[in-house]
């Protein structure tokens, strides 16, 4: 039972990290980023690139952030900046970006899957159960990161400007807020959180060009269930999605777990399309 609970916490934490970027880009900028999973994939390849270049392990995070930020900024400047608020158009455009990124990675690294070693080996005793130390460290880092983000969201002037931009872009621009620069920064930040999530997951998963699709789907399901616009809604969504898949997958199979998640998401789209968070409005 302890292992099940720890695995549940791991699944919820990592899915929250992945879905955070999609929540920012979709909820704040009204961009349906179908390439979100590919930014997770790019982050997962960062340790491989670092190792191939003979760089020290501590440079994996800077390599990940710089690579993802440059790719995201390039696409934002060329394509995304023209599509804010146009969700259907952005869906088609980012779907094309996702295909392009997968093809580039496949060209550079091949179709086969790769793996990287765990940077923090060993296990730790948790209530009499041995559990990977790396997973505990990642969960702790994610919790600290979300706490810092929640504080920043309440206290930061930039966060206030983003809320103003989302509420009324024309008025925000009229009072001197550079909405173009702010939108670009939010898009790049959302993509970077996805990349960092991929980096953190890399030692625990198969790394391959098509790996991002599953993370995109589960992140979207989490937003459907939790609703857009708040960290609370994101937390509720990822807990229900990751919890359902983890528990049913443990007692039945991953196929049944995925089917349960799909059914849950369809029910929310039908009965409560605004998600759980709408009940608090």
C-alpha positions in Angstrom: 0.0 0.0 0.0 2.9 2.4 0.8 4.3 1.8 -2.7 0.9 2.5 -4.3 0.6 5.8 -2.4 4.2 6.8 -3.3 3.6 5.9 -6.9 0.4 8.0 -6.8 2.3 11.0 -5.4 4.9 10.6 -8.1 2.3 10.4 -10.9 0.4 13.4 -9.6 3.5 15.5 -9.1 5.0 14.8 -12.5 1.7 15.3 -14.4 1.2 18.6 -12.6 4.6 19.7 -13.8 3.9 18.7 -17.3 0.3 20.2 -17.4 1.5 23.5 -15.9 2.9 24.7 -19.1 -0.2 23.8 -21.1 -2.4 25.5 -18.5 -0.4 28.7 -18.9 -0.4 28.7 -22.7 -4.0 27.5 -23.1 -5.6 29.2 -20.1 -3.8 32.6 -20.3 -3.0 33.0 -24.0 -5.8 30.9 -25.5 -3.3 28.9 -27.6 -4.1 25.2 -27.9 -0.5 24.1 -28.0 -0.5 20.7 -29.7 3.3 20.7 -29.6 3.4 20.8 -25.8 4.4 17.1 -25.6 7.2 17.7 -28.0 8.7 20.3 -25.6 8.6 17.6 -23.0 10.4 15.3 -25.4 13.1 18.0 -26.1 13.7 18.3 -22.4 14.0 14.5 -22.1 16.7 14.5 -24.8 18.8 17.2 -22.9 20.7 14.6 -20.8 21.6 12.7 -24.0 22.9 15.8 -25.7 24.9 16.7 -22.6 26.4 13.3 -22.3 27.2 13.2 -26.1 29.0 16.5 -25.8 31.0 15.3 -22.8 29.6 18.1 -20.5 29.2 17.6 -16.8 25.9 16.4 -15.4 25.0 19.7 -13.7 24.8 21.4 -17.1 21.7 19.2 -18.1 19.3 21.8 -16.7 20.8 24.8 -18.4 21.1 22.9 -21.7 17.4 21.9 -21.4 16.2 25.4 -20.6 18.2 27.2 -23.2 17.3 24.7 -25.9 13.6 24.7 -25.2 13.5 28.5 -24.7 15.2 29.1 -28.1 12.9 26.7 -29.9 9.8 28.1 -28.3 10.9 31.7 -28.9 11.6 31.0 -32.6 8.1 29.6 -33.1 6.5 32.3 -31.0 8.1 35.0 -33.1 7.4 33.4 -36.4 4.0 31.7 -35.9 2.4 31.9 -32.5 2.3 35.7 -32.1 -0.2 35.9 -34.9 -2.6 33.4 -33.4 -3.3 34.6 -29.8 -7.0 34.1 -29.0 -7.5 32.0 -32.2 -7.7 28.5 -30.7 -8.7 26.5 -33.7 -6.0 28.2 -35.9 -3.4 27.7 -33.2 -4.4 24.0 -32.9 -3.7 23.4 -36.6 -0.4 25.5 -36.5 1.0 23.8 -33.4 0.0 20.4 -34.7 2.3 21.1 -37.7 5.0 22.3 -35.3 4.7 19.1 -33.3 5.2 17.0 -36.4 8.2 19.1 -37.5 9.9 18.8 -34.1 9.3 15.0 -34.0 10.9 14.7 -37.5 13.9 16.8 -36.6 14.5 14.8 -33.4 14.1 11.5 -35.3 16.6 12.8 -37.9 19.1 13.6 -35.2 18.7 10.7 -32.8 16.9 8.0 -34.8 13.6 6.3 -34.2 14.8 3.9 -31.4 14.3 4.6 -27.8 17.1 5.7 -25.5 17.7 5.8 -21.8 19.8 7.8 -19.3 21.2 6.9 -15.9 19.6 8.1 -12.7 21.6 11.1 -11.4 20.7 10.3 -7.7 21.0 6.5 -7.3 19.8 4.5 -4.4 16.7 4.1 -2.3 15.3 5.6 0.9 13.2 4.0 3.6 9.7 5.4 3.6 7.5 3.8 6.3 9.3 0.6 6.0 9.4 0.5 2.2 12.4 1.1 0.0 11.6 3.7 -2.6 13.9 5.4 -5.3 15.7 8.4 -3.8 15.6 10.2 -7.1 11.8 10.1 -7.2 11.5 11.5 -3.7 13.9 14.3 -4.6 11.9 15.2 -7.8 8.6 15.3 -5.9 10.1 17.6 -3.3 11.6 19.9 -5.9 8.2 20.0 -7.8 6.4 20.9 -4.5 8.8 23.7 -3.8 8.5 25.0 -7.3 4.7 25.1 -7.1 4.8 26.8 -3.8 7.2 29.5 -5.2 4.9 29.9 -8.3 1.8 30.3 -6.1 3.6 33.0 -4.1 4.8 34.7 -7.3 1.3 34.5 -8.8 -0.1 36.4 -5.7 2.6 39.0 -5.2 4.4 39.7 -8.5 3.7 42.7 -10.6 4.2 40.7 -13.8 1.5 38.2 -12.7 -0.9 41.1 -12.2 -0.1 42.4 -15.7 -0.7 38.9 -17.2 -4.1 38.8 -15.4 -4.9 42.2 -16.8 -3.8 41.2 -20.3 -6.0 38.1 -20.1 -9.0 40.0 -18.9 -8.8 42.9 -21.4 -5.9 42.9 -23.8 -6.9 46.3 -25.4 -7.2 48.1 -22.1 -3.9 46.5 -20.8 -2.1 47.8 -23.9 -3.7 51.2 -23.5 -2.3 51.6 -20.0 1.2 50.8 -21.1 1.5 47.0 -20.7 3.6 45.5 -23.5 1.2 42.7 -24.2 3.4 41.3 -27.1 6.5 40.9 -24.9 4.4 39.5 -22.0 2.6 37.0 -24.2 6.0 35.8 -25.7 7.4 35.4 -22.2 4.4 33.5 -21.0 4.6 31.1 -24.0 8.3 30.5 -23.5 7.9 30.0 -19.8 5.1 27.5 -20.4 7.2 25.5 -22.9 10.2 25.6 -20.5 8.2 24.1 -17.7 7.3 21.2 -20.1 11.0 20.8 -21.0 12.1 20.7 -17.4 9.4 18.1 -16.7 10.9 16.0 -19.5 14.3 16.4 -18.1 13.2 15.2 -14.7 11.3 12.3 -16.1 14.1 11.2 -18.5 15.8 8.7 -16.1 12.5 6.9 -15.5 11.0 6.6 -19.0 11.8 5.5 -22.5 13.1 8.5 -24.5 11.9 8.5 -28.1 10.6 11.0 -30.7 6.9 10.0 -30.3 6.9 10.1 -26.5 5.3 13.5 -26.2 1.8 12.5 -27.5 0.8 10.7 -24.3 1.9 13.6 -22.1 -0.1 16.0 -24.3 -3.2 13.9 -24.0 -3.0 13.4 -20.3 -2.3 17.1 -19.7 -5.3 18.1 -21.7 -7.5 15.6 -19.8 -6.2 17.2 -16.5 -7.2 20.7 -17.7 -10.6 19.4 -18.9 -11.3 17.9 -15.4 -9.8 20.7 -13.3 -10.7 23.7 -15.4 -8.5 26.6 -16.5 -7.3 29.7 -14.8 -6.0 28.6 -11.4 -3.4 26.4 -9.7 -6.2 24.9 -7.6 -8.0 23.7 -10.7 -4.8 22.3 -12.1 -4.1 20.4 -8.9 -7.6 18.9 -8.8 -7.4 17.9 -12.4 -4.0 16.2 -12.3 -5.0 14.4 -9.0 -8.1 12.9 -10.5 -6.5 12.0 -13.8 -3.2 10.7 -12.4 -4.9 9.1 -9.4 -7.5 7.3 -11.6 -4.9 5.9 -14.0 -2.4 5.0 -11.3 -4.9 3.2 -9.0 -6.8 1.3 -11.7 -3.6 0.5 -13.5 -2.2 -1.0 -10.3 -5.2 -3.2 -9.7 -6.1 -4.1 -13.3 -3.9 -2.9 -16.2 -2.6 0.3 -17.7 -5.1 -0.2 -20.6 -8.0 -0.1 -18.2 -6.5 2.8 -16.4 -6.2 4.8 -19.6 -9.8 3.8 -20.5 -11.0 5.1 -17.2 -9.2 8.4 -17.7 -10.8 8.8 -21.1 -14.3 8.0 -19.8 -13.8 10.5 -16.9 -12.7 13.2 -19.3 -15.7 12.6 -21.6 -18.1 12.8 -18.7 -16.6 16.1 -17.6 -16.8 17.5 -21.2 -20.4 16.5 -21.3 -21.7 17.3 -17.8 -19.2 20.0 -16.6 -17.3 21.5 -19.5 -15.8 24.3 -17.4 -14.2 21.8 -15.1 -14.3 21.5 -11.3 -12.9 25.0 -10.7 -16.1 26.5 -12.2 -18.0 25.4 -9.1 -16.0 28.0 -7.0 -16.9 31.0 -9.2 
